[in-house]
Amino acid sequence: MAKLRFALRKFTPFEKALAECFADYKKLNPQAPDIEFVAMDLEELHDALFEQKGLQNGDWDIVHINTDWIAEARHMNGLTPLNSFLERKPIEGGTESWVESLMDLQRFDGMLYGLPFHDGPECLVYRRDLFDDIQLQEEYSSRYGRPLYPPTTWDEFLSVAEFFTRPEQQLYGSVFAGYPDGHNAVFDFCIQLWSRGGALVNSFGDIVVDQPIAIEALDFYRSLFKSKRYLHPNSSSYESVAAGDAFARGEVAMMVNWFGFASWAHIDDQSAVKGRVDVTSIPTSKGDAAASLNVYWLYALAAGSTQKDVAYDFLQFAVNAQNDKKLTLAGGVGCRYSTWEDREINELIPFYSKLAELHHGAQTLPRTRNWSQIAHRIDSMVGQAIASNEESSALLARAQQTINELK
């Protein structure tokens, strides 16, 4: 029997947890085929699954796919519905083991196309040791005339980021993932829009970036990158994992990033900030409700796989409660209720209990088959804003035109 091939999101905790998971699976099922894990960055993974037709041509048996891409994959018939597999060999605890917000985006017309692998909405991740430091608190209060605490508004965010930017100490107030991969800069733009009370989609279901509140959002975001007062100098070249690495190295006081990078930095033995991390809601404009984004990763079966039964057998093992917990202990974010409520996990990561709160009100991106194309157009607009002095209104109008052309 040929090796199974698994296309996965490149991230050390994922790779470590899955390798250990498969080793445990092989002990229980020595007759099972071996597996080849191929870890890829976001652009590389999307290319392998979609542009190279890997979901359909048999290149892969199991894939990591995020909820940004699920409608595109379904439209091209690239994934295998799991319903019949779940009926023949149910997963531990059934599909009720996950909160409904982690089971909805991969469901189309009653068919389920993936099982939750890794979760963690965007939040403000910060170094508790810096914010709790008495001397720093006094220094901040003296300079800005207010107490030092994790910012709740974007104006406070600027003050705190400026205060902690100390290049001579290799410390920066914040970091954003500005690498143009069609993902994190897009997420950041959406959060800037939502946190000001705006909406990405209008009442007719159209994506609208050319709107007055988006000018304010884009102006604010580009100003962060253009100034040397707030951000890690490599922000423009960092994607989300690299930004998380910088935080774990102790180079950043706070960042808007995925919950998983907070838990990883808090527990990993190689982290310079181990045991000194906390999370809270993302800043907003004054009076606006907290904004967050929920994008999650799935285990899925590629439609072109010729070993679907064997591949599902491993997935059925991989999503059990024990392995979900082990993923969390490795630095990922398990998705089951049982992991969220686990005493050991909550003692090790005290802020783990905030997951449910962060999920409340977290928004999702439009579930449309051409979202990847739309996202790259928004990403290009953000990149032009950072690199040029062209008016945001003109950039947004041009981006809107290119988005409308996709209809």
N, C-alpha and C positions, 0 to 999 in steps of 0.2 A: 504494500500500500504506500502511495506517495506521501511525502511530507505535507502537512498542512502549512499554508502560508498565511501569515497574519500581518496586515499593514496597520501599523499603530502610530499614534502621535508620539513624536520624539520628546521624551521628558524622563530623566533618570528614575524618579520614583515609579513611573508607569512601567518602565522596562524591568526594573528590579522586582516589582510586585508580580508582574505577569510571568517572569522566568521562574520565580518561586512557586507560583500557582500551578504552572504546568508540570514542574517537578513533582509536586504533591499529587497531581492528577495521574501522572505516569506510574507512581507507586501503587495507586489503586487500580490502574488500567494498563498493565505492562504490555498488553497486546496492541495498544493504541499506537497510531503512527507518530513519529516525531513532528516537531513544529519548527518552522523558521519564522522568527520575529524580525520584521524589517521596520525599523523606526525612522520616521520622516518628519521634517518640519512641515508647517502648514501648507505652504505653496507646493512643496514636493508631493505631499500626500494628496492634495486635491488634484494635481496633475496625474498622479498614478491611478487614481480612482476614476476620474472623469475624462480628461483629455486623452489619456492612454487607453481608455475603455476597460480599465482593470476590473471594474465591478461586473462586467459582462463577459469578458474573454477568457476567464479561467485563471487569470494571474493570481487571484486571491481567493481564499476560502472565508476568512474572518477579517473584518475591517473595523477600525475605529472611524466613526463618522460623527461629526457634530451636528447640532440641530440647525445650524445655518444652511447646511447642505442637504438636509433630509428631503425637502420638496424636490430639489433637482434630481436626487438619486431615485426618488419614486417616479418622477416624470419619465425618466429614461429606463424604467423597469430594471434598475440596477441592484435592488435588494430583494431578498427572499422573505415573504411574510412568515412570521414565527407562529402563527395561530395553531397550525396542525401539529407542530413540534411540541408546543406547550400542552396541547391536549394529550398527546401520547406520553410525554415525559415531563410532567409539571416541574417548575422550579420550586425550590424550598420557600415555603410561605406564600406562594402564589404571587400574582402581580400586585396584590394589595400590600406587598412589602415596601412599596415606594409611594411617596406622596404623589398625588395626581398631577401636580405641575411637572413631574419628571416622567410622566407616562403619556402626556398629551400630544406633544409635537411630533412624535414618531408614529402616530396613529392616523390612518386614512381610511375612511369608509369601513370602519370596524376591523381593519387589518393592522397588526402591530409589526413594525419594521425594525425594531431594535430594543435592547434592554439597557437600562442605565449603567454606565461605567464610572464616570467621574463627574462630580457636580461642584458647585461653589459659585454663587453669584458674585458680581463685582461689588467691592466694598472699599472703604478706606482702611488700608493696612498701615500700622504705625509702630514705631519703637517705643514701648512703654517706658523703658529705662531713661530715654531722653526727656519725655514729657513729665516724668516723675522726679527728675533731678532738681533739687531745691535751688542750687546755684543758677541753673538755667531758667528756672521759674522766676527768680528775682531779676535776672538780667532781662528777660523778655518783658516783664511787667514794667520795668524801668524804661525800656525803650519804646514800648507800644501802648502803655497805659491801660493794659487789661491783662487778666491772668492767662497763663499758658495752658492750653488744653487742645485736644484734637479738634480741628476746625469744623464748624457746622455750616458755615457759609463760604462762598468762594472768595469773598474779601478777606475773611480770616485765613483762608488757605494761603493766599498770597503773603500775608504777614508772617505766618509760621514758616512757609517755605523759604522766604527771604532770610529769616532769622537763623535757620539751620544750614543755610548754604555757606559753607566754610571750606573752600577748595584747599586751603593750606592744611586742613585736617583730613582731606579726602572724604568730606561729608557734604551732602547736598540735600536741599530741602525736600525735593521730590524727584520722581522719574516717571516718564511716560513712554509707552512703546510706540514710537513713531515710524518704525520700519514699514515701508509701503508693501504690505502683503495682503491688503484687502480685508484686514481684520481689526486689529486693536485701535488704529487711528479712527476707523469707522465707528467702533464701539465708543470711543472717547467722544467723538462728535455727537453721537446719539445721546450719551449721558449728559453732555453739556446742554443739549437741546431740552431733554426731559427735565433736567434739574432746574430749568428756568420756566417750567410750566408748558413747554411746547410739545408738539406731537410730530412724529415722523410720517404718519399715515393719516390722511384726512377721512372724512365721513363717507367718502365714496370708495375708499380702499386704495387711493392713489398715494404714492410716495412723494412727499412735498418737502424739498429742501430750500426752495426759493421762498422764504418767508421772513418777516422782520426779526422774529426772535432768533432765527438761525444766524443772522448777521451778528448779533450779540454773542451767541455761542461760539461762532468761528473766530470772531475778533479776540475773544478771551483766550481761546486755545492757542491760536497762532502767537499771541503775545508771550505766552509762557516759553515757547521755543525761541523766540527772537531775543528775549532778554537772557542775560547770564546770571540773573539774580535768583532763579527759582529751581532750575532743573539740573540733573546730572548731564554733563556735556555730551554723553553718548546716546541721549534719548532718541535722536533722529535715526540712529542705526540699530536700536534695540527693538526686538519683538518681545512678546510678553514674558517668555521664559528668561531671556537675557535681563529684562528689567527686574524680574524676580530674583535672579542671581545677584544683581547689584545690591538689592535690598538685603539678601542673606549674607553678603560680604560685609555688611555694616556701613555701606556707602550712602545710604538714603534714610532720611528720617521718617518719611511717609510716602505712600503711593496709592493711587486708585488702580486696583488690579484685582485679579481673581482670588477668592477666598483660599483656594488651594495653595497659593504661594505663601500665604500667611501661616497656614498650618505646617507646611513644609519647613519654612524658616524657623518655626518655633520648636520643632522636634528633631531636625536633622543634626547629626553629630558634627558635620562639617560647617554648620552655620555659625557665623560670628555673632549672631543675635539670638542664639538658641535660648528659649525660656524667657525672652524679653519682648514678645510680640503681642499685639492685640488688634482688634478690628472694631470698626463702627460704621455708621451709615456714611455714604458719600455726601460731601457738602452740596448745598443748593443755594439758590438765590433766597433772600430773606422771605420767609412765609410760604415757600413752596414745599410740597410734600417730598419726602425722601425719594430719590430715584436710584434704581439699580437695573442691571441687565442679567437675565438668566439665559445662558447658553450652556448646554451640557453635552458630554460625550457619551456615545452609545457603543455597545457591542452589536454588530450586525453581521448577517450572512450574505456574502456576495452572490448575486443571482447566477453568475457563471461558474460557481464552484461545482465540481463533480463529486465532492465529498461532504455534502451538506449534513447528512446524519451524524457523521463523526465530528464535524465542526460544531454542530449544535450540542453534542454530548459534552464537549469541553466547555462551551458557553454555559450550559446548565450547571456545571460544577463551578465555573469561575464566578458566577453571580450569587453564590450562596452566602449566608451571613458571615461565615468565618473568613472567606476571601474578601468580602467587602470591608470587613474590619482590618484585615491585613493590608489592603491597599491604603487605608488611612494611616496605619502605623508606618508605612513606607514613605508617606509624604503626599499621597493623593487625597481625594475626598470621597469617601464612600457615600453611597446614596440611600442605603436602606434605613428605615426607621430604627432598626435595631442598632445600627452603628451610631446614629445621631443620639440615641439614648444610652449608649454603652458607658458604664461607670468608668472603666479604665481610660477610654478615649477622652471623656470629659475631665478627668483628673489630669491627664497628660496635656490636653489642649483646652484650657478653661473657657476659651471663647467659642468652642464648638457648639455650645448651646445657643449661640446667636444665629445659627444657620436658618432656623425657621423664621426668625424675625426678619432676616435679610431677604428671604424668599417672599415675604409679604409685600406686595406692591411692586416686586421686580417685574420689569417689562421684558417682552421677547421681541425679536426681530421679525419682520414680515415673513410669513411662510409662503414664499413664492419660488417657483422653479428657477427664475433668473436672478435670484438674490445675489449670487456670486458676481454676476456682471454689474449689477447695480452697486454693490459694495465697492468694486474696483473703481467705479466712477466717483463715488463719494471719497474714496481713498485718494484718488488723483487730485480732487479738489482740495482736500486737506493738505496734501503735499505741496501743491502750488501756493497755498496760503502761507505755509511755513517758509517756503523758499523765495517768495516774491513780495512786492509791496502793492500788488493789485488789490483794488477794493474788494472786500468780502462780498458785497452785493453783486458785483460782476462775476465773481467766481461761482457763487451760488446759482445765479441765473444760467450760466453756461452749463453747470453740472445738471441743472434741472432739464435743460434741453436735451442733453445726452441721455438722461434717464427716460425722458418721454419717448425718445427714438427707439427704445427697447420694446415698446408696447406692440 
